[in-house]
Amino acid sequence: MMRLYSSFKQVLGADMAGPLAALLIVLVVFGLTSPQFFTAATFGSVAFQLPELGILTLAMLLPILTGGLNLAITFTANVAGLTLAWVLQTNGGPDAGPIAFVLGSLLGVSVGAASGLVMGLVIAFTRAHPILVSLSMMIFLRGLGEFLTRGGDISGFPAFVAPIGHGSLFSVPIPLLILIACVAVTHIILSRSRLGFATYMIGSNIEAARYSGINTRKVLVLVYVLSGAIAAIAGIIMLARFNSVRIGHGESYLLITVLACFLGGINPFGGFGRVVPVFVALIVLQLLSSGLNLLGANQHLATAVWGLLLITVMVLRWTSVRFFKKNR
């Protein structure tokens, strides 16, 4: 039994056990209770709904690994979308060309990175708590967005923008391909780069990281810059999917990104966690939501079940840790 556990840990990692078990339970339960669950329509819906939540979760994951938090990810995404919408509107609206879209996207990602830069600088140099700093940025971005849009929507974009949110490439949704690319890049950064190593070190013990020669201020700033840039990519996808921009789009995703991180084995105090288990946890949450919808359940019930699932996973994780420590 212990040999099998060691092999499993070496191949997939111990933190994959919880998400994979949750995935298996969801597939079995809804496969037995809903005949429409194992259909192409269900998994196609999951594939199109998952990317924006998944990319926002990656934006949340990086600060959590340092022991922080970024509560401004959804409003950063929407302000980035507003930036892209403004560039398209000033270059002809529905008649804007691909160059305007590329420039607007780069400017939107730059705006997202700038919001992360401000948060990172404040957190790194003043040692203010990340929750307070990101909450302040969230309020600022929300107020700025409401002021610029007067609480309304901005729509009327070129036709070539829609496939980014609804199109497919070789029968694979384009938003899903973007999510997979973001997951791969984030995984490489965290597992193969000095920035990733320093991120885990800061999350484990920031004082020890500082004494070991790591420039903790620089790392914190880079982490929040990356978080803002990734959130901006989610904002571009939301613009393409909804064919409009509003400062409140995706506001309900904020707490779900935190839930997905913890379900994927991320230590809430930082220093431990991987991208792949979080990706599996995202699939579990989206399948759970789709399965409940097929059963006619209210969306609020799905939210309640998500919370119950998180509590269950935390209890199971604590039990498994105690069990393996005792047997070791």
C-alpha positions as CSV (number, residue, x, y, z in Angstrom):
1,M,0.0,0.0,0.0
2,M,2.8,2.4,0.9
3,R,4.8,1.5,-2.2
4,L,1.7,2.2,-4.3
5,Y,1.3,5.5,-2.6
6,S,4.9,6.4,-3.2
7,S,4.6,5.6,-6.9
8,F,1.5,7.7,-7.2
9,K,3.2,10.5,-5.4
10,Q,6.2,10.4,-7.7
11,V,4.1,10.3,-10.9
12,L,1.2,12.7,-10.1
13,G,2.1,14.2,-6.7
14,A,0.2,13.8,-3.4
15,D,-1.7,17.0,-4.0
16,M,-3.5,15.3,-7.0
17,A,-5.2,12.8,-4.8
18,G,-8.0,15.1,-3.6
19,P,-8.9,16.7,-7.0
20,L,-8.8,13.3,-8.8
21,A,-11.0,11.7,-6.1
22,A,-13.5,14.7,-6.3
23,L,-13.5,14.3,-10.1
24,L,-14.3,10.6,-9.9
25,I,-17.1,11.2,-7.4
26,V,-18.7,13.9,-9.6
27,L,-18.5,11.8,-12.7
28,V,-20.0,8.7,-11.0
29,V,-22.8,10.6,-9.2
30,F,-24.0,12.7,-12.1
31,G,-23.4,9.8,-14.6
32,L,-25.9,7.7,-12.6
33,T,-28.4,10.5,-11.8
34,S,-28.6,12.3,-15.1
35,P,-28.7,10.5,-18.5
36,Q,-27.7,13.8,-20.3
37,F,-24.5,14.2,-18.3
38,F,-22.2,12.1,-20.5
39,T,-23.0,13.9,-23.7
40,A,-21.0,16.1,-26.1
41,A,-23.3,19.0,-25.2
42,T,-22.4,18.9,-21.5
43,F,-18.6,18.7,-22.0
44,G,-18.8,21.3,-24.8
45,S,-20.5,23.7,-22.4
46,V,-17.9,23.0,-19.8
47,A,-15.1,23.6,-22.3
48,F,-16.5,27.1,-23.2
49,Q,-17.4,28.1,-19.6
50,L,-14.2,27.0,-18.0
51,P,-11.5,29.3,-19.6
52,E,-12.4,32.7,-18.1
53,L,-12.8,31.2,-14.6
54,G,-9.6,29.2,-15.1
55,I,-7.5,32.1,-16.2
56,L,-8.8,34.2,-13.3
57,T,-7.9,31.4,-10.9
58,L,-4.3,31.4,-12.2
59,A,-4.2,35.1,-11.5
60,M,-5.3,34.4,-7.9
61,L,-3.0,31.4,-7.5
62,L,0.3,33.3,-7.9
63,P,-0.3,35.8,-5.0
64,I,-1.6,33.0,-2.7
65,L,1.6,31.1,-3.2
66,T,3.4,34.1,-1.7
67,G,1.0,34.1,1.3
68,G,-0.9,37.0,-0.2
69,L,-4.2,37.6,-2.2
70,N,-5.4,39.6,-5.1
71,L,-9.0,40.6,-4.6
72,A,-8.9,42.9,-7.6
73,I,-8.6,40.2,-10.4
74,T,-12.2,40.5,-11.7
75,F,-12.2,44.3,-11.9
76,T,-8.7,44.2,-13.4
77,A,-10.0,41.9,-16.1
78,N,-13.0,44.3,-16.8
79,V,-10.8,47.4,-16.9
80,A,-8.5,45.6,-19.3
81,G,-11.6,44.7,-21.4
82,L,-12.7,48.4,-21.3
83,T,-9.3,49.4,-22.5
84,L,-9.6,47.1,-25.5
85,A,-13.1,48.2,-26.2
86,W,-12.0,51.9,-26.1
87,V,-9.3,51.2,-28.7
88,L,-11.7,49.3,-30.9
89,Q,-14.4,52.1,-30.6
90,T,-11.9,54.8,-31.5
91,N,-10.8,52.9,-34.6
92,G,-14.1,52.3,-36.1
93,G,-16.0,50.1,-33.7
94,P,-17.4,47.1,-35.8
95,D,-15.2,48.2,-38.7
96,A,-12.0,48.1,-36.6
97,G,-9.2,46.0,-38.0
98,P,-7.0,43.3,-36.5
99,I,-4.2,45.8,-35.9
100,A,-6.4,47.8,-33.6
101,F,-7.4,44.6,-31.8
102,V,-3.8,43.6,-31.2
103,L,-2.8,47.0,-30.0
104,G,-5.9,47.2,-27.8
105,S,-5.1,43.7,-26.3
106,L,-1.5,44.7,-25.6
107,L,-2.7,47.9,-24.0
108,G,-5.3,46.0,-22.0
109,V,-2.7,43.6,-20.7
110,S,-0.4,46.5,-19.9
111,V,-3.2,48.1,-17.8
112,G,-3.7,44.8,-15.9
113,A,0.1,44.6,-15.3
114,A,0.1,48.2,-14.2
115,S,-2.6,47.5,-11.6
116,G,-0.5,44.6,-10.3
117,L,2.6,46.7,-10.3
118,V,1.0,49.3,-8.0
119,M,-0.2,46.6,-5.6
120,G,3.1,44.8,-5.7
121,L,5.1,48.0,-4.9
122,V,2.8,48.9,-2.0
123,I,2.9,45.4,-0.5
124,A,6.6,45.0,-1.0
125,F,7.8,48.3,0.3
126,T,5.2,49.2,2.9
127,R,4.5,45.6,4.1
128,A,0.8,46.4,4.1
129,H,-1.4,43.4,4.2
130,P,-2.2,42.1,0.7
131,I,-5.9,41.9,1.5
132,L,-6.1,45.6,2.3
133,V,-4.0,46.6,-0.7
134,S,-5.9,44.5,-3.2
135,L,-9.2,45.5,-1.7
136,S,-8.3,49.2,-2.1
137,M,-7.3,48.5,-5.8
138,M,-10.6,46.6,-6.3
139,I,-12.6,49.6,-5.0
140,F,-10.5,52.0,-7.2
141,L,-10.9,50.0,-10.4
142,R,-14.6,49.4,-9.8
143,G,-15.2,53.2,-9.2
144,L,-13.1,54.0,-12.3
145,G,-15.0,51.6,-14.4
146,E,-18.4,52.8,-13.3
147,F,-17.3,56.4,-13.9
148,L,-16.0,55.6,-17.5
149,T,-19.1,53.5,-18.5
150,R,-21.7,55.3,-16.3
151,G,-22.7,51.8,-15.1
152,G,-23.6,50.6,-18.6
153,D,-22.3,48.2,-21.2
154,I,-20.0,48.9,-24.2
155,S,-20.7,46.8,-27.2
156,G,-20.3,46.8,-31.0
157,F,-17.1,45.0,-31.9
158,P,-15.7,43.6,-35.1
159,A,-17.0,40.2,-36.2
160,F,-13.5,38.6,-36.0
161,V,-13.5,39.1,-32.2
162,A,-16.4,36.7,-31.5
163,P,-14.5,33.5,-32.3
164,I,-12.0,34.2,-29.5
165,G,-14.9,33.6,-27.1
166,H,-17.0,31.2,-29.1
167,G,-14.9,29.7,-31.9
168,S,-13.2,26.4,-32.2
169,L,-9.9,25.2,-33.8
170,F,-9.9,21.6,-34.8
171,S,-13.0,21.1,-32.8
172,V,-11.3,22.4,-29.6
173,P,-12.7,25.7,-28.2
174,I,-10.3,28.6,-28.7
175,P,-10.8,29.9,-25.2
176,L,-9.9,26.5,-23.9
177,L,-6.7,26.5,-25.9
178,I,-5.8,29.9,-24.4
179,L,-6.4,28.5,-20.9
180,I,-4.2,25.5,-21.6
181,A,-1.5,27.8,-22.9
182,C,-1.8,29.9,-19.7
183,V,-1.7,26.8,-17.5
184,A,1.4,25.6,-19.3
185,V,3.3,28.9,-19.0
186,T,2.4,29.3,-15.3
187,H,3.5,25.7,-14.6
188,I,6.8,26.3,-16.3
189,I,7.3,29.6,-14.4
190,L,6.6,28.0,-11.1
191,S,8.5,24.8,-11.6
192,R,11.4,25.7,-13.9
193,S,12.3,29.3,-13.2
194,R,14.1,31.3,-10.4
195,L,11.0,33.4,-10.0
196,G,9.0,30.3,-9.2
197,F,11.5,29.0,-6.7
198,A,11.6,32.4,-5.0
199,T,7.8,32.6,-5.0
200,Y,7.6,29.3,-3.0
201,M,10.4,30.5,-0.7
202,I,8.6,33.7,0.1
203,G,5.4,31.8,0.8
204,S,7.2,29.4,3.1
205,N,9.1,32.0,5.1
206,I,9.7,35.5,3.7
207,E,12.4,36.4,6.3
208,A,14.3,33.2,5.6
209,A,14.0,34.0,1.9
210,R,15.4,37.5,2.5
211,Y,18.4,36.2,4.5
212,S,19.1,33.6,1.8
213,G,19.8,36.4,-0.7
214,I,16.4,36.5,-2.5
215,N,15.3,40.0,-3.5
216,T,11.8,39.6,-1.9
217,R,10.6,43.0,-2.9
218,K,11.4,42.4,-6.6
219,V,9.7,38.9,-6.5
220,L,6.5,40.2,-4.9
221,V,6.3,43.0,-7.5
222,L,6.8,40.5,-10.3
223,V,4.2,38.1,-8.9
224,Y,1.5,40.8,-8.7
225,V,2.4,42.2,-12.2
226,L,2.0,38.7,-13.6
227,S,-1.3,38.3,-11.7
228,G,-2.6,41.5,-13.2
229,A,-1.5,40.6,-16.7
230,I,-3.1,37.1,-16.5
231,A,-6.4,38.7,-15.2
232,A,-6.3,41.1,-18.2
233,I,-6.2,38.1,-20.6
234,A,-9.4,36.8,-18.9
235,G,-10.9,40.2,-19.5
236,I,-10.2,40.0,-23.2
237,I,-11.9,36.5,-23.4
238,M,-14.9,37.8,-21.5
239,L,-15.2,40.7,-24.0
240,A,-15.2,38.2,-26.9
241,R,-17.6,35.8,-25.2
242,F,-20.2,38.3,-24.0
243,N,-19.7,40.7,-27.0
244,S,-19.8,43.5,-24.5
245,V,-17.9,45.0,-21.6
246,R,-19.3,45.9,-18.2
247,I,-17.4,46.6,-15.0
248,G,-19.4,44.0,-13.1
249,H,-18.8,41.1,-15.5
250,G,-17.5,38.0,-13.7
251,E,-17.8,39.6,-10.3
252,S,-19.1,36.3,-8.9
253,Y,-15.9,34.5,-10.0
254,L,-13.8,36.1,-7.3
255,L,-14.5,33.7,-4.4
256,I,-14.7,30.7,-6.7
257,T,-11.1,31.3,-7.8
258,V,-10.1,31.1,-4.1
259,L,-12.2,27.9,-3.7
260,A,-10.5,26.3,-6.8
261,C,-7.1,27.1,-5.4
262,F,-7.7,25.5,-2.1
263,L,-9.5,22.5,-3.7
264,G,-6.4,22.1,-5.9
265,G,-4.2,21.8,-2.8
266,I,-2.8,25.3,-2.6
267,N,-1.7,26.1,0.9
268,P,-3.7,29.2,2.0
269,F,-0.7,30.5,3.9
270,G,1.5,30.2,0.8
271,G,4.6,28.2,0.0
272,F,3.0,25.0,-1.4
273,G,0.9,24.1,-4.4
274,R,1.0,23.3,-8.1
275,V,-0.9,24.4,-11.2
276,V,-2.1,21.0,-12.5
277,P,-4.1,20.0,-9.4
278,V,-5.8,23.4,-9.5
279,F,-6.7,22.9,-13.2
280,V,-8.3,19.5,-12.3
281,A,-10.2,21.2,-9.4
282,L,-11.5,23.8,-11.9
283,I,-12.9,21.0,-14.1
284,V,-14.5,19.4,-11.0
285,L,-16.3,22.7,-10.1
286,Q,-17.5,23.3,-13.6
287,L,-18.7,19.7,-14.0
288,L,-20.5,20.0,-10.6
289,S,-22.2,23.2,-11.8
290,S,-23.3,21.6,-15.1
291,G,-24.5,18.5,-13.4
292,L,-26.6,20.4,-11.0
293,N,-28.1,22.4,-13.8
294,L,-29.1,19.2,-15.6
295,L,-30.9,18.1,-12.5
296,G,-32.8,21.4,-12.4
297,A,-31.0,22.8,-9.3
298,N,-30.8,26.5,-8.6
299,Q,-27.5,28.2,-9.2
300,H,-27.5,29.3,-5.5
301,L,-27.6,25.6,-4.6
302,A,-24.5,25.0,-6.7
303,T,-22.7,27.7,-4.8
304,A,-23.7,26.1,-1.5
305,V,-22.5,22.7,-2.7
306,W,-19.1,24.3,-3.7
307,G,-18.7,25.5,-0.2
308,L,-19.6,22.1,1.3
309,L,-17.2,20.5,-1.1
310,L,-14.4,22.8,0.1
311,I,-15.1,21.9,3.7
312,T,-15.1,18.2,2.9
313,V,-11.8,18.4,1.0
314,M,-10.1,20.2,3.9
315,V,-11.3,17.6,6.4
316,L,-10.2,14.7,4.1
317,R,-6.8,16.4,3.6
318,W,-6.3,16.9,7.3
319,T,-7.3,13.2,7.9
320,S,-5.0,11.9,5.2
321,V,-2.0,13.9,6.5
322,R,-2.6,12.5,10.0
323,F,-2.9,9.0,8.6
324,F,0.3,9.1,6.6
325,K,2.3,10.7,9.4
326,K,1.1,8.1,11.8
327,N,2.0,5.2,9.5
328,R,5.4,6.7,8.6
